[in-house]
Amino acid sequence: MSESKTPDHANDLDRFAAEIKERGNIPRHVAVIMDGNGRWAKRRHLPRVAGHRAGRHAVRRTVAACQRLGVEVLTLYTFSQENWNRPDAEVKALWLFLQEVLGSEIEELNEVGVRLRATGDLDMIPAKARSALDKGIAYLAHNDRLVLNLALAYGGRDEIVRAARLAAEQVLAGSLKPEDITEDVLREGLYSPDLVDPDLVIRTSGEYRLSNFLIWQSAYSEMYFTPVLWPDFSENDMMQAIHDFQGRERRFGALGEDVPPQKEESSSLLDPARWKRLFKVRS
């Protein structure tokens, strides 16, 4: 799946990759909103489908960069629930393209140790595309170098509704009490509950939104936005995103390491007289 590079470019990528690995803190799971195919094609006076086909090469480069750096899971926003609203011809072309890619790329994915997964309402996928997907997943099931997770017929809100319904069904069946519904219970109702949450979510093409992608899972993900259109997204762009991620401090709601410890004030904080003075509350 690798593309030919000039020696200097290859050496530059090797040096950059070595620097990133030396810094450590490689994200385990990277999720990508692959945006900009249509605009890429429009700028070249080509049909939108040409942009989707060009994006195939960006997928190859992204997979290569993730494997180079040791990323464990790569999730690609491949087809959203909202994509069903596009013109019928484009929707059909997208599913035919998925079949084509799965057929032509499967051996190379196997050679580089990629395991294929899919996340979404897979029952909505057209029969031939679903068959190709299932065959690809089965064929690559033994690999362990990188999980390539395709979000297909996927919607983040729909996924959360699905999880809530499953919990409700358990309550109605008497196997779960309402007070026992926790985040862990709801998580089990997600499409891929066994995958770790994404550490880093990347969106290409200069847009700054999640577009209903991994709403639950990305609660504490770091976000990276780039103006690069998806078909132009390179290995270097992917490594730049991860390099940027390494410079961030993920606190998950806690205080950072640079925050000095606070004096113990628990008793004074609970003193009603102190709060009355602060807010000028009259008895």
C-alpha positions as CSV (number, residue, x, y, z in Angstrom):
1,M,0.0,0.0,0.0
2,S,3.0,2.3,0.0
3,E,3.6,4.8,-2.7
4,S,6.9,5.6,-4.4
5,K,8.9,8.4,-2.7
6,T,12.1,10.2,-3.7
7,P,15.0,9.2,-1.4
8,D,15.1,12.6,0.3
9,H,11.3,12.5,1.0
10,A,11.6,9.0,2.4
11,N,14.5,10.0,4.6
12,D,12.6,13.0,5.9
13,L,9.7,10.8,6.8
14,D,12.0,8.4,8.5
15,R,13.6,11.1,10.6
16,F,10.2,12.7,11.5
17,A,8.8,9.3,12.5
18,A,11.9,8.6,14.6
19,E,11.5,11.9,16.4
20,I,7.8,11.2,17.1
21,K,8.5,7.7,18.5
22,E,11.3,9.1,20.6
23,R,8.9,11.6,22.2
24,G,6.5,8.8,23.1
25,N,2.8,9.3,23.9
26,I,1.7,7.8,20.6
27,P,-2.2,7.8,20.5
28,R,-3.5,4.3,20.6
29,H,-6.6,5.2,18.6
30,V,-6.8,7.8,15.9
31,A,-10.1,8.7,14.2
32,V,-10.4,10.6,11.0
33,I,-13.2,12.6,9.4
34,M,-12.2,12.3,5.8
35,D,-13.6,15.6,4.4
36,G,-12.9,17.5,1.2
37,N,-13.3,14.9,-1.6
38,G,-16.0,16.9,-3.4
39,R,-14.1,20.2,-3.2
40,W,-10.9,18.5,-4.4
41,A,-12.8,17.2,-7.5
42,K,-14.6,20.5,-8.1
43,R,-11.3,22.5,-8.1
44,R,-10.2,20.1,-10.9
45,H,-13.5,20.3,-12.8
46,L,-14.1,16.6,-12.1
47,P,-17.2,14.7,-10.9
48,R,-17.5,14.2,-7.1
49,V,-16.8,10.5,-7.5
50,A,-13.3,11.3,-8.8
51,G,-12.6,12.9,-5.4
52,H,-13.7,9.8,-3.6
53,R,-11.5,7.7,-5.8
54,A,-8.5,10.0,-5.1
55,G,-9.2,9.7,-1.4
56,R,-8.3,6.1,-1.7
57,H,-4.6,7.0,-1.9
58,A,-4.9,9.1,1.3
59,V,-6.2,6.1,3.1
60,R,-3.2,4.1,2.0
61,R,-0.8,6.9,3.2
62,T,-2.7,7.2,6.5
63,V,-2.6,3.4,7.2
64,A,1.2,3.5,6.4
65,A,1.8,6.4,8.8
66,C,-0.2,4.7,11.6
67,Q,1.7,1.5,11.2
68,R,5.0,3.4,11.1
69,L,4.3,5.0,14.4
70,G,2.6,2.1,16.2
71,V,-1.0,3.4,16.3
72,E,-3.2,0.5,17.3
73,V,-6.6,1.5,15.9
74,L,-7.5,3.8,12.9
75,T,-11.2,4.7,12.5
76,L,-12.2,6.3,9.2
77,Y,-15.6,8.1,8.8
78,T,-16.4,6.3,5.6
79,F,-20.2,6.7,5.1
80,S,-22.4,8.6,7.5
81,Q,-26.2,8.3,8.1
82,E,-26.5,11.7,6.6
83,N,-24.8,10.5,3.4
84,W,-27.9,8.7,2.5
85,N,-29.4,12.1,1.6
86,R,-26.9,12.6,-1.2
87,P,-28.0,12.0,-4.9
88,D,-28.8,8.4,-5.6
89,A,-26.1,8.1,-8.2
90,E,-23.4,9.3,-5.8
91,V,-24.7,6.9,-3.0
92,K,-24.6,4.0,-5.4
93,A,-21.2,4.9,-6.6
94,L,-19.8,5.1,-3.1
95,W,-21.0,1.6,-2.2
96,L,-19.7,0.2,-5.5
97,F,-16.4,1.9,-4.8
98,L,-16.3,0.3,-1.4
99,Q,-16.8,-3.1,-3.0
100,E,-14.0,-2.3,-5.5
101,V,-11.6,-1.2,-2.9
102,L,-12.2,-4.2,-0.6
103,G,-11.6,-6.5,-3.6
104,S,-8.5,-4.9,-4.9
105,E,-6.8,-3.9,-1.6
106,I,-7.4,-6.9,0.5
107,E,-4.2,-8.7,-0.3
108,E,-2.0,-5.7,0.4
109,L,-3.9,-5.1,3.7
110,N,-3.2,-8.7,4.6
111,E,0.5,-8.3,3.7
112,V,0.9,-5.4,6.1
113,G,-1.0,-7.0,8.9
114,V,-4.2,-4.9,9.0
115,R,-7.3,-6.3,10.7
116,L,-10.6,-4.9,9.3
117,R,-13.5,-3.9,11.4
118,A,-16.8,-2.0,10.8
119,T,-18.8,0.3,13.0
120,G,-22.4,1.4,12.3
121,D,-25.8,0.2,11.3
122,L,-24.4,-2.5,9.0
123,D,-27.9,-3.9,8.1
124,M,-28.5,-0.7,6.1
125,I,-25.6,-1.5,3.7
126,P,-26.5,-2.8,0.3
127,A,-26.2,-6.6,0.0
128,K,-23.2,-6.8,-2.4
129,A,-21.2,-4.2,-0.4
130,R,-22.1,-6.0,2.8
131,S,-21.0,-9.3,1.4
132,A,-17.6,-7.8,0.3
133,L,-17.2,-6.2,3.8
134,D,-18.0,-9.4,5.6
135,K,-15.5,-11.4,3.5
136,G,-12.8,-8.8,4.0
137,I,-13.3,-8.8,7.8
138,A,-13.2,-12.6,7.9
139,Y,-10.1,-12.8,5.6
140,L,-8.1,-10.3,7.7
141,A,-9.3,-11.5,11.1
142,H,-6.0,-13.1,12.1
143,N,-3.9,-9.9,11.6
144,D,-2.7,-7.8,14.6
145,R,-0.6,-4.8,13.4
146,L,-3.4,-2.3,13.0
147,V,-7.2,-2.3,13.4
148,L,-8.7,-0.5,10.4
149,N,-12.2,0.4,11.6
150,L,-14.6,1.7,8.9
151,A,-17.5,3.8,10.2
152,L,-20.3,2.8,7.7
153,A,-23.9,3.9,7.8
154,Y,-22.8,5.5,11.0
155,G,-24.4,8.2,13.1
156,G,-23.2,9.2,16.6
157,R,-26.6,10.2,17.9
158,D,-28.2,7.1,16.4
159,E,-25.6,5.0,18.2
160,I,-26.4,6.5,21.6
161,V,-30.2,6.0,21.0
162,R,-29.5,2.4,20.1
163,A,-27.5,1.9,23.4
164,A,-30.4,3.5,25.4
165,R,-32.9,1.3,23.7
166,L,-30.9,-1.8,24.6
167,A,-30.7,-0.7,28.2
168,A,-34.5,-0.1,28.2
169,E,-35.1,-3.5,26.9
170,Q,-33.1,-5.0,29.7
171,V,-35.1,-3.0,32.2
172,L,-38.4,-4.2,30.7
173,A,-37.1,-7.8,30.8
174,G,-36.3,-7.4,34.4
175,S,-32.6,-8.1,34.0
176,L,-31.5,-4.5,34.8
177,K,-32.8,-2.0,37.3
178,P,-33.0,1.7,36.1
179,E,-30.7,2.8,39.0
180,D,-28.1,0.3,37.7
181,I,-27.8,2.0,34.3
182,T,-24.3,3.4,34.2
183,E,-21.9,4.6,31.6
184,D,-20.5,1.1,31.4
185,V,-23.9,-0.4,30.7
186,L,-24.6,2.1,27.9
187,R,-21.2,1.6,26.5
188,E,-22.0,-2.1,26.0
189,G,-24.7,-1.0,23.7
190,L,-22.4,0.9,21.3
191,Y,-21.4,-0.6,18.0
192,S,-17.8,-1.4,19.0
193,P,-17.7,-1.4,22.8
194,D,-14.4,-3.3,22.8
195,L,-12.4,-0.6,21.0
196,V,-10.6,2.0,23.1
197,D,-11.9,5.6,22.7
198,P,-10.0,7.7,20.2
199,D,-7.2,9.7,21.7
200,L,-7.1,11.9,18.6
201,V,-9.8,13.0,16.2
202,I,-8.6,14.6,12.9
203,R,-10.8,16.5,10.5
204,T,-9.5,17.5,7.1
205,S,-10.6,20.3,4.7
206,G,-10.7,23.2,7.2
207,E,-14.1,22.4,8.8
208,Y,-14.4,22.6,12.6
209,R,-17.1,20.2,13.7
210,L,-17.6,16.5,14.5
211,S,-20.6,16.0,12.2
212,N,-22.2,13.3,14.3
213,F,-19.0,11.3,14.5
214,L,-18.2,9.2,17.6
215,I,-20.1,11.6,19.9
216,W,-19.9,9.3,22.9
217,Q,-16.3,8.0,22.3
218,S,-14.8,11.4,21.6
219,A,-15.8,13.1,24.9
220,Y,-12.2,13.5,25.9
221,S,-10.5,13.1,22.6
222,E,-8.0,15.8,21.4
223,M,-9.2,17.5,18.2
224,Y,-6.9,18.4,15.2
225,F,-8.2,20.4,12.3
226,T,-6.3,20.9,9.1
227,P,-7.2,22.8,5.8
228,V,-5.7,20.0,3.7
229,L,-8.4,18.3,1.6
230,W,-8.6,14.6,2.2
231,P,-7.2,13.4,-1.2
232,D,-4.1,15.5,-0.5
233,F,-3.6,14.2,3.0
234,S,-0.1,12.8,3.2
235,E,1.9,10.6,5.6
236,N,3.6,13.8,6.7
237,D,0.2,15.4,7.5
238,M,-0.7,12.4,9.6
239,M,2.6,12.6,11.5
240,Q,2.1,16.3,12.0
241,A,-1.2,15.7,13.7
242,I,0.3,13.1,16.0
243,H,3.3,15.4,16.7
244,D,0.8,18.1,17.7
245,F,-1.1,15.7,19.9
246,Q,2.1,14.8,21.8
247,G,2.5,18.5,22.9
248,R,-0.9,18.6,24.6
249,E,-1.7,17.9,28.2
250,R,-4.7,15.6,28.6
251,R,-6.2,16.2,32.1
252,F,-9.6,14.5,31.7
253,G,-11.2,17.2,33.9
254,A,-8.4,17.0,36.6
255,L,-5.8,19.7,37.4
256,G,-2.7,19.7,35.3
257,E,0.8,18.9,36.7
258,D,1.7,22.6,36.5
259,V,-1.0,23.6,38.9
260,P,0.5,24.1,42.4
261,P,-1.2,22.1,45.2
262,Q,-3.9,24.0,47.1
263,K,-3.9,24.4,50.9
264,E,-6.4,22.3,52.8
265,E,-9.4,24.4,53.1
266,S,-12.2,21.9,53.4
267,S,-13.5,23.2,56.7
268,S,-13.5,26.8,55.6
269,L,-15.2,25.9,52.3
270,L,-18.0,24.3,54.2
271,D,-18.5,27.3,56.6
272,P,-21.9,28.9,55.8
273,A,-20.8,32.2,57.3
274,R,-18.0,32.4,54.7
275,W,-20.4,31.9,51.8
276,K,-22.7,34.5,53.2
277,R,-19.9,37.0,53.2
278,L,-18.8,36.1,49.7
279,F,-22.2,36.4,48.1
280,K,-23.6,39.0,50.6
281,V,-26.4,36.7,51.5
282,R,-28.7,38.1,54.2
283,S,-30.1,35.9,56.9
